[in-house]
Amino acid sequence: MQEQFVFSGFGGQGVMFVGQLLAYAAMDNSFEVTWIPSYGPEMRGGTAHCTVVISDRPIGSPIVQNPKVAIAFNNPSFDKYVSVASELFVYNSSMVDSTCQRSDITALPVPATALADKLGSLKLANMVMLGALLTVHPVLSISAIRDALDIHIPSHHRNLLDLNYQALDVGMQHVMQVPLF
């Protein structure tokens, strides 16, 4: 088994954290992992993406050109990655004006920003997206992500742990209500 992901959005949307969290969770569960961040010229508001490879055997190359799964947090990311995902394309429909027209993959619009806003913080959209992603593509369990959050969340954000758990659950619950699934 080898899974390849790309997470993409604006700096400040938690794209790097959610990719790193997925990588930590995989590593904590004895998988081989790579996580490669890439930033645009600005840290906040500029482009940001990261790739994650999870495998049950040594990873030959950390380079991800055609990921199985692409997760887009904004319009520029949607435009860039909608054509390269080979199996699943998850996008934040609160921030993306378009809809995925591809019939050869599964497309999952998630109103992550709107759902995060209902929880009280737009910064939780990344966890909503991750909860939705892992519900349709369970390479790791939500429980594994919860455990990784508990272990790896920075100490200055520890007070947000329960909100992050709630956001994962909201993403999972949203997907379970989508007729396609």
C-alpha positions as CSV (number, residue, x, y, z in Angstrom):
1,M,0.0,0.0,0.0
2,Q,1.2,3.5,-0.9
3,E,-0.9,6.6,-0.6
4,Q,0.0,10.0,-2.0
5,F,-1.7,13.2,-0.9
6,V,-1.3,16.9,-1.8
7,F,-2.8,19.6,0.5
8,S,-3.0,23.0,-1.0
9,G,-4.3,26.5,0.0
10,F,-3.3,29.9,1.3
11,G,-0.7,30.3,4.0
12,G,-2.5,30.6,7.3
13,Q,-5.2,28.0,6.4
14,G,-3.5,25.2,8.3
15,V,-2.5,23.3,5.2
16,M,1.0,22.5,6.5
17,F,-0.3,21.5,9.9
18,V,-3.0,19.1,8.6
19,G,-0.5,17.4,6.2
20,Q,2.1,17.2,9.0
21,L,-0.6,15.8,11.4
22,L,-1.5,13.1,8.8
23,A,2.2,12.2,8.5
24,Y,2.7,12.1,12.3
25,A,-0.4,9.9,12.7
26,A,0.9,7.5,10.0
27,M,4.4,7.5,11.5
28,D,2.9,6.8,15.0
29,N,1.2,3.8,13.5
30,S,4.4,2.3,12.1
31,F,4.0,3.4,8.4
32,E,6.8,4.8,6.3
33,V,6.1,8.5,5.7
34,T,7.4,11.6,3.8
35,W,6.1,15.1,4.3
36,I,7.3,17.9,2.1
37,P,6.2,21.5,2.6
38,S,6.3,24.1,-0.1
39,Y,5.6,27.8,0.5
40,G,5.0,30.7,-1.9
41,P,6.8,34.0,-1.4
42,E,4.6,35.0,1.5
43,M,3.9,32.9,4.6
44,R,0.4,34.2,5.3
45,G,-1.9,34.8,2.3
46,G,0.6,33.3,-0.2
47,T,0.3,29.9,-1.7
48,A,1.2,26.9,0.4
49,H,1.1,23.2,-0.2
50,C,2.6,20.0,1.1
51,T,2.8,16.5,-0.1
52,V,2.4,13.4,2.1
53,V,3.3,9.8,1.1
54,I,2.2,7.0,3.4
55,S,3.4,3.5,2.7
56,D,3.7,0.1,4.4
57,R,7.1,-0.4,2.7
58,P,10.1,1.9,2.1
59,I,9.3,4.9,-0.1
60,G,11.4,5.0,-3.2
61,S,10.8,8.7,-3.9
62,P,9.1,11.4,-1.9
63,I,8.1,13.3,-5.1
64,V,4.4,13.4,-5.8
65,Q,3.5,14.3,-9.3
66,N,0.1,12.7,-9.7
67,P,-1.4,12.2,-6.2
68,K,-4.1,9.7,-5.6
69,V,-5.7,12.4,-3.4
70,A,-5.7,16.2,-3.7
71,I,-7.2,18.5,-1.1
72,A,-7.8,22.1,-2.2
73,F,-8.6,24.8,0.4
74,N,-9.1,27.7,-2.1
75,N,-9.7,28.6,-5.8
76,P,-6.1,28.7,-7.0
77,S,-5.5,25.3,-5.4
78,F,-8.7,23.9,-7.0
79,D,-7.5,25.2,-10.4
80,K,-4.0,23.7,-10.0
81,Y,-4.9,20.3,-8.6
82,V,-8.3,19.3,-10.0
83,S,-6.7,17.8,-13.0
84,V,-4.0,15.9,-11.3
85,A,-5.8,13.9,-8.6
86,S,-6.1,10.3,-9.8
87,E,-8.7,9.0,-7.3
88,L,-10.2,11.6,-5.0
89,F,-10.5,15.4,-5.0
90,V,-11.7,17.0,-1.8
91,Y,-12.2,20.8,-1.9
92,N,-13.5,23.5,0.4
93,S,-16.7,24.5,-1.2
94,S,-17.0,27.5,1.1
95,M,-13.9,29.0,-0.6
96,V,-14.1,27.5,-4.1
97,D,-16.4,29.0,-6.7
98,S,-16.2,26.0,-9.1
99,T,-17.4,22.4,-9.0
100,C,-15.4,19.4,-10.1
101,Q,-16.7,18.2,-13.4
102,R,-14.5,15.1,-13.7
103,S,-16.4,11.8,-13.8
104,D,-13.3,9.6,-13.6
105,I,-12.6,10.4,-9.9
106,T,-14.6,10.9,-6.8
107,A,-15.0,14.6,-6.0
108,L,-16.1,15.7,-2.6
109,P,-17.1,19.3,-1.9
110,V,-17.0,20.1,1.8
111,P,-18.2,23.5,3.1
112,A,-15.3,23.4,5.6
113,T,-15.0,27.1,6.3
114,A,-18.8,27.4,7.0
115,L,-18.7,24.3,9.2
116,A,-15.7,25.6,11.1
117,D,-17.4,29.0,11.6
118,K,-20.3,27.2,13.3
119,L,-17.7,25.7,15.7
120,G,-16.5,29.2,16.4
121,S,-13.2,29.4,14.6
122,L,-12.4,29.6,10.9
123,K,-9.0,28.0,11.7
124,L,-10.7,24.7,12.2
125,A,-11.5,24.3,8.5
126,N,-8.4,22.2,8.1
127,M,-9.6,19.6,10.6
128,V,-13.0,19.6,9.1
129,M,-11.4,18.8,5.7
130,L,-9.3,16.0,7.3
131,G,-12.3,14.4,9.0
132,A,-14.1,14.4,5.7
133,L,-11.2,13.1,3.8
134,L,-10.5,10.2,6.2
135,T,-14.2,9.2,6.2
136,V,-14.2,8.6,2.4
137,H,-10.6,7.5,2.2
138,P,-9.7,5.8,5.5
139,V,-6.0,5.3,5.1
140,L,-5.9,6.0,8.9
141,S,-8.7,6.1,11.4
142,I,-10.0,9.3,13.0
143,S,-8.9,7.7,16.3
144,A,-5.3,7.7,15.0
145,I,-5.6,11.4,14.1
146,R,-7.0,12.2,17.5
147,D,-4.0,10.3,19.1
148,A,-1.6,12.2,16.9
149,L,-3.2,15.5,17.8
150,D,-2.9,14.7,21.5
151,I,0.8,13.9,21.1
152,H,1.9,16.5,18.6
153,I,-0.2,19.6,19.0
154,P,2.0,22.5,20.0
155,S,1.8,23.4,23.6
156,H,0.6,26.9,22.9
157,H,-2.4,25.4,21.0
158,R,-3.2,22.7,23.5
159,N,-6.3,24.6,24.7
160,L,-7.7,24.0,21.2
161,L,-7.5,20.2,21.4
162,D,-11.2,19.6,22.0
163,L,-12.2,22.0,19.3
164,N,-9.9,20.1,16.9
165,Y,-11.6,16.9,17.9
166,Q,-15.0,18.4,17.3
167,A,-13.9,19.7,13.9
168,L,-12.8,16.2,12.8
169,D,-16.2,14.8,13.9
170,V,-18.0,17.6,12.0
171,G,-16.1,16.7,8.8
172,M,-16.9,13.0,9.3
173,Q,-20.6,13.7,10.0
174,H,-20.9,16.0,7.0
175,V,-19.6,13.3,4.6
176,M,-21.9,10.7,6.1
177,Q,-24.9,12.9,5.2
178,V,-23.7,13.3,1.5
179,P,-26.0,11.1,-0.7
180,L,-23.0,9.9,-2.8
181,F,-21.6,8.1,0.3
